[in-house]
């Protein structure tokens, strides 16, 4: 039997790790010009740089972005407990209260 609760939390943990790594990989990349380059301020470069040279950080960003999207879809698909946490807490308190009153009789 598959324990969906464990799978959900494992996917969620992996999702957070990938999100942090994606953030780090994005922030470590070299800047490719300012906003003026996008509007023709730099004649020799396009918006995305001189062209074609992809660093390891760029490739890591692509892969981490794809993994981020896949994990987001998987997390939305995996079944988990539904309902309000407060309602569940009230039900457990009521069942504990009934058990205590039956023991005292």
C-alpha angles and dihedrals in degrees: 000000000000116000102219094186092060092045091050093052092044090053091045092052091049089047092055092047091050091047092054092046090049090051092050093046091050095049094047094057120106117256115252100206135300131276092280090068090062091059099047099276092129112051099189099050135059123221092271098046135266091319150265102013108121118187125210089257091056092052091045089052091052093050095043090049091052091046090048092055093045092050091048089055093046092050090053091051100046110094117238137173112296129209139053122313089218092054090051091049091051091050092051091047091050092049091048090048091052091049092052094049092048091051092051093054 
